[in-house]
């Protein structure tokens, strides 16, 4: 599957409503207009009413208004609260961040009264379409958990596996990334990887195959794996790359986009509904793909 196929799958999904917090943002609204044109979703737009209306009027015709409801909000905090409440109350199925600081929308997401907190960790799951690669590759966690401990890494794997399965990967291959393929007591990533593999074998981490520690080249290149004499179900065929820290994830994410020319989509998983929490630097195309990914992951299966 590629990201265009994800868009097509989203268009065939049950009617989905996306609540956008602080929607007065040019590229966010460009993605909204594109999503409406592709019949991916309808939208509730929270924020500066006049600014949203003016921006929409400059980029789309009146037919877009049939798929949009604008809810005026005076502040980013109010817009975040109302958008989150809409998802909490099942008036919307997906939450999307607009022109609002990440900390502000996450504060609303984590609110004990009306938030979207679930029993598991919240984590960032990115899907990349890399030129020359035969399938989507998933990376987690590049944006939420700074230095996850073993239990958090287990939660990250659970979220990534659920996401990949929703996206059509029947039994995801999970690689726990490290710099080497052997357990080294001086390298926490290798120790955690060994424990995560054990949890997989014990059935604690289910519906996937977890291996590690594995270096990046061994994870994605069968040639590299064969050259180093490493034989496993995951080596060279990883679907999900679990990074040891946010720095590693951030560098890998941006390297794929800026050096490799990869197309990307990303959501926050582990909440009661998918959250589109893209960066301001992300293009309208990335925001559209992320919307499509969130819609697909919001469907009941």
N, C-alpha and C positions, 0 to 999 in steps of 0.2 A: 504493500500500500504506500502511496505517496500522499503529499499534503493536498493535492488537487482532488484526489479520491476521498480524502477526509471531508473536504468541502461538499462533495457530491453526496456523501453519506449523510452529512448533517442536513442537507436539503431534503432528504427523504425521511427524516426523523419526524416524530410527533411534534406538534406545534410547541415551540419553546419560546419563553419570554425571558429576556435578559434585562436585568436591572443595572443601569450604569450610574455610578456615583460621580457627581461633578462632571457631567457629560459635555461641558463647554470646552472642548478640546478638538482642534482641527483634525488631527489624524485619527482620533477615536471616532469622530463623527463620519469621517471618510470610510472607516471600516464598517460602521453601522449602516451607512447607505449601501455599500457593496453587499453586506450580509442580507439586507432587505431585498435587493435586486436579485440575489441568488436564492431567495426564499429560505434562508437559513434560520431566521428568527424574527420575532417582533420585539420591540424595545420599550422600556420605561426609562426615561431620561430624567435624572434628578440633578438640579443645579440652577444656574442663572437662566431663567426662562427666555429672556429677550436675546441673550447671546446665543443660546442653543438654536432658537428659531431663526435668527439671522444667519448663522452658519449653515444650517440645513437648507435655507432658502437659496443660498449662493451655490450649493453643490448638487441640488436635486429638485425634481419637480414635485407638484402637490401630491402625487400618488404615494410618496414616501410617508406623508402625514397619516395615511390610513393604517400604517404599521407602527406608529410612534405615539406615545403619550408623554408629554413634558410635564414634570412636576416641579414647580418652582421651589427653590431652597435658597436661603440667605447665605449660608456658609458651607464650606466643604464638610465640616463635622455633621451638619444637619443632612446634607446630601448622602453621606456615608451611612448614617443611622437609618434613614428612610429606605435606602436601597437594600441594606442588609435586612431590615424588617420585612420588606416585600418578599425576599427569598425565604426568610424564616416562616412567614405566614402563608407560603405556597402561592403567592400572587405572582412570583417569578421563579424561574428554575436555575438561573445562572447569575452570578454577580460579576460585574466588570468594573475595574478601576478606571476612572477618567482623570481629570485634572485635579488630583488630590494626592497629598503625600501618602506613601505606603503605610507609615505608622498610624495615620488617621483612620484609614479604612480598616486596618487590622485591629485597631482598638474596638471598632464597631463589631467586627467579625467575632472577636473574643468576648463580647459582652455576655454576661451570664444570663441576662433576662431575655434578650432577643437575638443573640448572636448565632453563629453557625458552628460553634465548637462541637466536635464529636469526641469519641473516646480515644482516637489515635492522634498521632503527631500531624501537624500541618507541614507539608513539604512541597517544594517546587519540582514539577516534572516537565521537562522540555523534550519535544520530539523534533528531530533534525532530518531533513532530506538532503543528504550530502551527494554532490555530483559524483557519479561513478559507483555509488554504493547501492546495493540491490534492495534495500528496505529502509524503513525509518529506524533510527537509533535513538533511544531514550536516555537522557542524562538526569540524574538526581543525586544531590540537591545542590543547585547552583545559586540559590537566592534566599532561602529561609533560615536553615539551621547552620549556625556558624561553625561549630566544632562538635558535631553530633557524637554522643556516646553510643555504646553498643545497643541499648534499647531504642534510642532514637533512630539509629541506622536500620534496625529491624522494622520500625514503623515506616521509614522511608522506602524500604523494599516493598512492604505491604501496599503502600499507596501507588508506587510505580507499577507493580504487577497488576493491580486492579485497573489502572489506567491503560496499560498496554493491552490487557485482555479486552477492555471495552473498545479498543482501537483495532481489534481483530487478531491479536497474537494469542494463540490458544494456550501454549505453555511457554511463557517467556524465559529466556536464558539470561541470568543475572550474573554480571561480573563485578566483584568487589575490587575496585582498582587500588593498586599500590605501585611502588617503584620496582618491586621484585616479585618473584613467584614463590619465594620461600618465607616461612614465618621467622621473623626476627624480633627478639624481645625489645630491641631498641626502636622498633617502628610500630607504633600503635595501630596503624592501618592494617598491617599484616595480622596482628593479634585479633583484631575485630573481625577481619575477613574469615579467619579460621573458625571463630565462634559462630558467625553467621552461616557458614557452610554446615556446621554441626546442627544448628537450629533447623536448617532446611531438611537435613537427613532425619531429624527427629519429628518432622511434620509440623513444627511450630511455624515455620515459614512455608506455606503450602502453595500449590498451583503454579510452581515455578521450579527451575533448577538453578541453584546458587553455587558458584565456585569462586575461589580466590584464596590467597591474593593472586591477582593477575595484573600484569602491566597492560597499558593501553594497546600496544601493538599485538600482543598475544590475544587480547580480547576480541579484536575486530579483523585480524588478518590470519587466515588459515595458513598462508605461506610462512608468516612469522612463527606461528605455533609449530608448524612442521619443522622449520629450520632449527628451532630450539628444542625439538624432541618432546613437546608437550602435547599429550593426547587427552582430550576431555570432551564432554558434550558442549561446553560453553566456549572453549578456546577457539577463536576465529569466527564464532557464530553468536556473539553476544547480542541480545536485544536491548538490555538495560545496563548502563554503566553507572555504578554507585560510586560516587567520589568520596574521598575521605574527609574533606573539609570544604567550606564554601569558597575558599581561595582557589582550590583546584577546580571546582565546578565552574566558577566564574571565568577562569582562564580558558578552560576547555570550551565553554559555551561561546565565548567571544572569538576564540581561535577558529571554531567551526564556521561561524558567520563571516568573519572578516578575512581570514586567510583561505578557507576552503570554499567560500561562497555558498554555504549551506542556507537553505530556507528553514525557518524555525516556527514552531508553535509551542506555547507553554501555558500551563495552568497551575494553580495551587490545588493540591489534592489533600484529602483527609478531613475536609469540612463536610457539612451536611449537603453541600452543593458545590459544583466546580466554581472556581474563582479565576477570572482572567485578570492577572496582575502584571501586565506588561510594563516595560520601562518606557519612559518618555522618549528615549532614543530609538525605540523600536519603530519600524516602518508601519504604515497602514496595512501593508500586506501581511506582516507578522501578526498584527492585531486581528486581521480577518482570519488567518489560519488558527490563531489561538481561540477565537470565538467558535469556529467550526469544531475544534477539538473539544472545547467545553460542552458544546451542544451534544456531540456524540457521547461524551462521558456522562451527561446528565440523564440519558435515557435509561429506563428500567430494563434490565436483562437478567 
